[in-house]
Amino acid sequence: MNYRANIQPKTQRGVSLIEVLVTLVIISIGLLGTASLQVLSKRANFEAVQRTTAAHLANDYLQRMRGNRSALENYLVETSLGGKSLGDTPAKDCAADGIECINSELASFDQWQWERQLDGAMERIGTANAGGLLEPTACVIGPAGGSDGVYEVAIAWRGTTEHINPTIHDCGEASGKYGDSDEYRHVLVMQTYIDDD
């Protein structure tokens, strides 16, 4: 008699608990990697939006200066702009219907309006600012008296990543807004030549 013929091999029915646990660990590691990439992507996107906003704002200010060349000296700033440094309302609202402004008044209004854009006060959700930059500081430098020459707009804001050497420009430096040693201070500098003709 052949006993081997009567012995049937056991067939596997289902998955063992160890195999399920190993699969869960592998899937968990993959999902954690995907989640961390998502966080890094959001951070990089935020930084890109802030830099793009700063570039648009700097260009806007320089274009306002070009449009009002006879009052260039009025666009220069002794300290810095940002954080409502120019107050809540302009001395004269040059955008209102029927209001005529001389060039120096237009320059003051431009500065006030531009600072509101910088701070994000032109876009609001309820009572909160929704646009602009995070803790901005802007510095405007040019030839004394508003004569022909190179004009510079530097904008600093608080970034989400640290910079090893954030000393590209001194705008906003040591203000306390950007970390103990300004490690979160991000700066964009834009220069252009303007003649006063």
Secondary structure, DSSP 8 states (H G I E B T S, - for coil): --SGGG-------S--HHHHHHHHHHHHHHHHHHHHHHHHHHHHHHHHHHHHHHHHHHHHHHHHHHHTGGGGGGG--SS-B-SSTT-SS-SS-TTSTT----HHHHHHHHHHHHHHHHHTTTSEETTEE-SS-SS-EEEEE--GGG-SEEEEEEEEEE-SS--S---S--TTTTSSSS-TTSTTEEEEEEEEEE---
